[in-house]
Amino acid sequence: MITIKSNREIELMKQAGNIVYQTHQYLKSFLKEGITTEEIDQLAEKFIRSKGATPSFKGYDGFPGSVCTSINHQVVHGIPGKTKLKNGDIISIDIGACYKGFHGDSAWTYAVGEVDDEKKYLMEHTEKALFEGLKQVKPGNRVGDIGYAIEQYALKHHLGVVKELVGHGVGTDVHEDPEVPNYGKAGTGPLLKKGMVIAVEPMLNLGTADIYMLDDDWTVETADGKPSAHYEHTVAVTEDGYQILTGE
């Protein structure tokens, strides 16, 4: 069921989203060669809790980490562990925070040291694809308009669009209705209405769109081993557009 949030609920979600944003900013300076994903996870959890929130993902369906740390060809849901970042890696960090019962959810992809031009291209155009999708978020449009905009942008830039993983509604649950795919047909899908809160999150690959899951039942990787990037904002539908809740 798709829920419409009140102004009070959206304000609480904005506070949750701001904690997510602050956590991203806090972690940036630590993303250097030699740090482990487990250390990143610990830093994130401590920071989120210091703001009076809890990590949305910790224990979610049994996920062991506080954040998802996905390196290079890992698309999403990388489990924090002993892996050390290396110069030239890219890492997608997906962060959720729950504040007074409401969630914020945002992922971003970061360069570790100096990355090659292919990875820079992937990161640039995946981030731009997110904002192409967000342009379609306004009352009267449909969820399919978002996915269509992202897909067309990605295809124009020869990037693989992951179809098995989608964006989603956000509220008292970190994953709510509706699903928000990164592909689709314009003019189709649920109608966007003021007060809806959704996470838009393109996951684009440098090569094939095909993916597979590791035996840990969480980590998703590209089938051809080429890099993937992931950018996500939680946004509220306003009277004439959208408001980013996972920003400053």
C-alpha positions as CSV (number, residue, x, y, z in Angstrom):
1,M,0.0,0.0,0.0
2,I,1.3,3.5,-0.9
3,T,1.1,5.9,2.0
4,I,0.8,9.7,1.9
5,K,2.9,11.3,4.6
6,S,1.8,14.3,6.7
7,N,3.9,17.5,6.9
8,R,5.0,16.3,10.4
9,E,6.1,12.9,9.1
10,I,8.0,14.5,6.2
11,E,9.7,16.8,8.7
12,L,10.8,13.8,10.7
13,M,12.0,12.0,7.6
14,K,13.9,15.1,6.6
15,Q,15.7,14.9,10.0
16,A,16.4,11.2,9.4
17,G,17.6,12.0,5.8
18,N,19.9,14.7,7.1
19,I,21.5,12.3,9.5
20,V,22.2,10.0,6.5
21,Y,23.6,13.0,4.6
22,Q,25.9,13.9,7.5
23,T,27.1,10.3,7.8
24,H,28.1,10.3,4.1
25,Q,30.0,13.6,4.6
26,Y,31.6,12.3,7.7
27,L,32.9,9.1,6.0
28,K,34.4,10.8,3.0
29,S,37.7,11.7,4.7
30,F,38.2,8.0,5.8
31,L,37.8,6.5,2.3
32,K,41.5,6.0,1.7
33,E,43.7,3.1,0.8
34,G,44.1,0.6,3.6
35,I,40.8,1.1,5.5
36,T,38.6,-2.0,5.7
37,T,34.9,-2.0,4.9
38,E,34.4,-3.2,8.5
39,E,36.1,-0.1,9.8
40,I,33.9,2.1,7.6
41,D,30.8,0.3,9.0
42,Q,31.9,0.9,12.6
43,L,32.5,4.6,11.9
44,A,29.1,4.9,10.3
45,E,27.2,3.1,13.1
46,K,28.9,5.2,15.8
47,F,28.1,8.4,14.0
48,I,24.5,7.5,13.3
49,R,23.9,6.6,16.9
50,S,25.6,9.8,18.1
51,K,22.8,11.7,16.3
52,G,20.1,9.9,18.2
53,A,19.2,7.6,15.3
54,T,19.8,3.9,14.6
55,P,21.2,2.2,11.4
56,S,18.2,1.1,9.3
57,F,20.0,-1.8,7.7
58,K,21.5,-3.5,10.8
59,G,19.7,-6.7,11.2
60,Y,17.3,-5.9,8.4
61,D,16.3,-9.4,7.1
62,G,19.4,-10.6,8.8
63,F,21.9,-8.1,7.2
64,P,24.9,-8.1,9.5
65,G,26.2,-4.6,8.8
66,S,25.1,-1.1,9.6
67,V,25.8,0.1,6.0
68,C,26.3,-1.6,2.6
69,T,29.8,-1.3,1.2
70,S,30.1,-2.4,-2.4
71,I,33.4,-2.2,-4.2
72,N,34.1,-2.0,-8.0
73,H,32.1,-4.8,-9.6
74,Q,29.8,-5.2,-6.6
75,V,26.5,-3.6,-7.4
76,V,24.8,-3.4,-4.0
77,H,24.5,-5.0,-0.5
78,G,28.2,-5.6,0.0
79,I,28.7,-6.9,3.5
80,P,31.4,-5.0,5.5
81,G,34.4,-7.1,6.4
82,K,38.1,-7.4,6.2
83,T,38.5,-6.2,2.6
84,K,40.8,-3.2,2.4
85,L,40.3,-0.3,0.0
86,K,42.9,0.1,-2.7
87,N,43.9,3.1,-4.7
88,G,41.8,3.1,-7.9
89,D,38.8,1.4,-6.3
90,I,35.3,2.9,-6.3
91,I,33.0,2.1,-3.4
92,S,29.3,2.5,-3.2
93,I,28.1,3.2,0.4
94,D,24.4,2.7,1.0
95,I,23.3,4.3,4.3
96,G,19.9,4.2,6.1
97,A,19.1,5.9,9.4
98,C,15.9,5.6,11.5
99,Y,15.0,8.7,13.5
100,K,11.9,8.7,15.8
101,G,10.4,5.8,13.8
102,F,11.1,7.2,10.3
103,H,13.8,6.3,7.8
104,G,16.1,8.1,5.4
105,D,18.0,6.2,2.7
106,S,20.8,7.3,0.4
107,A,23.6,5.7,-1.5
108,W,26.6,7.4,-3.1
109,T,29.7,6.1,-5.0
110,Y,33.1,7.4,-4.1
111,A,36.6,7.2,-5.7
112,V,39.5,5.9,-3.6
113,G,42.6,7.9,-4.6
114,E,43.0,8.2,-8.4
115,V,40.5,6.2,-10.5
116,D,40.7,5.6,-14.2
117,D,38.7,7.5,-16.8
118,E,36.2,4.6,-17.3
119,K,35.2,4.7,-13.6
120,K,35.0,8.5,-13.6
121,Y,32.7,8.2,-16.6
122,L,30.5,5.6,-14.9
123,M,30.3,7.7,-11.7
124,E,29.5,10.9,-13.5
125,H,26.7,9.5,-15.7
126,T,25.1,7.4,-13.0
127,E,24.8,10.5,-10.8
128,K,23.4,12.5,-13.7
129,A,21.0,9.6,-14.4
130,L,19.7,10.0,-10.8
131,F,18.9,13.6,-11.4
132,E,17.3,12.9,-14.8
133,G,14.9,10.6,-12.9
134,L,14.3,13.1,-10.2
135,K,13.2,15.7,-12.8
136,Q,10.1,13.5,-13.4
137,V,9.1,13.5,-9.7
138,K,6.0,15.7,-9.5
139,P,2.3,15.3,-8.9
140,G,0.5,13.9,-12.0
141,N,3.5,12.1,-13.3
142,R,3.8,8.3,-12.9
143,V,6.5,6.0,-11.6
144,G,7.2,4.8,-15.1
145,D,8.2,8.4,-16.1
146,I,11.1,8.2,-13.6
147,G,12.4,4.8,-14.8
148,Y,12.0,5.8,-18.5
149,A,14.1,8.9,-18.0
150,I,16.8,7.0,-16.1
151,E,16.9,4.2,-18.7
152,Q,17.0,6.5,-21.7
153,Y,19.9,8.5,-20.2
154,A,21.8,5.3,-19.3
155,L,21.4,3.8,-22.8
156,K,22.5,7.0,-24.4
157,H,25.7,6.8,-22.5
158,H,26.1,3.0,-23.1
159,L,25.6,1.9,-19.5
160,G,23.9,-1.3,-18.4
161,V,20.7,-0.7,-16.4
162,V,20.2,-3.2,-13.6
163,K,16.6,-4.3,-13.7
164,E,16.4,-6.8,-10.8
165,L,16.9,-4.1,-8.2
166,V,14.7,-1.1,-7.8
167,G,14.0,2.1,-5.8
168,H,11.1,2.1,-3.4
169,G,8.8,4.0,-1.1
170,V,10.3,5.1,2.3
171,G,8.5,5.8,5.6
172,T,8.2,3.9,8.9
173,D,9.7,1.0,6.9
174,V,12.9,1.6,5.0
175,H,11.3,-0.3,2.0
176,E,7.7,0.5,1.2
177,D,5.5,0.6,-1.8
178,P,5.7,1.6,-4.6
179,E,8.6,0.0,-6.4
180,V,10.5,2.5,-8.4
181,P,12.4,0.8,-11.3
182,N,15.3,2.4,-13.2
183,Y,13.6,1.4,-16.5
184,G,10.1,1.5,-17.8
185,K,7.5,3.0,-20.1
186,A,6.6,6.7,-19.7
187,G,3.0,7.3,-18.5
188,T,2.7,3.9,-16.7
189,G,2.8,2.8,-13.1
190,P,1.5,4.3,-9.9
191,L,0.5,8.0,-10.0
192,L,2.8,10.4,-8.0
193,K,0.9,12.5,-5.5
194,K,2.0,15.2,-3.0
195,G,3.1,13.6,0.3
196,M,4.5,10.4,-1.3
197,V,8.1,9.7,-0.3
198,I,10.3,7.6,-2.5
199,A,13.9,6.5,-2.9
200,V,15.2,6.9,-6.5
201,E,18.4,4.9,-7.0
202,P,19.9,4.1,-10.4
203,M,22.4,1.2,-10.3
204,L,24.3,1.3,-13.6
205,N,27.1,-0.9,-14.9
206,L,30.0,-0.1,-17.2
207,G,29.3,-3.3,-19.1
208,T,26.4,-5.8,-19.1
209,A,23.3,-5.2,-17.1
210,D,23.4,-8.8,-16.0
211,I,24.1,-9.5,-12.3
212,Y,24.3,-12.4,-9.9
213,M,24.2,-12.9,-6.2
214,L,27.1,-14.4,-4.1
215,D,26.6,-17.4,-1.8
216,D,26.3,-14.9,1.2
217,D,22.8,-14.2,-0.1
218,W,23.4,-10.5,-0.1
219,T,26.3,-9.3,-2.3
220,V,25.2,-8.6,-5.9
221,E,28.0,-8.4,-8.5
222,T,28.1,-7.7,-12.2
223,A,28.1,-10.8,-14.4
224,D,31.1,-9.6,-16.5
225,G,33.2,-8.2,-13.5
226,K,33.1,-4.6,-14.8
227,P,32.4,-1.8,-12.3
228,S,29.0,-0.6,-11.1
229,A,27.9,2.7,-9.5
230,H,24.9,3.5,-7.3
231,Y,23.4,6.9,-6.5
232,E,20.3,7.3,-4.4
233,H,18.2,10.1,-2.8
234,T,15.1,9.9,-0.7
235,V,12.7,12.6,-1.9
236,A,9.2,13.9,-1.0
237,V,6.7,14.7,-3.7
238,T,5.7,18.4,-3.3
239,E,3.0,20.5,-4.9
240,D,5.1,21.2,-8.0
241,G,8.0,18.8,-7.9
242,Y,10.2,17.2,-5.2
243,Q,12.2,17.9,-2.1
244,I,15.4,16.0,-1.4
245,L,15.2,14.7,2.2
246,T,18.7,13.1,2.2
247,G,20.6,16.4,1.8
248,E,21.8,19.2,4.0
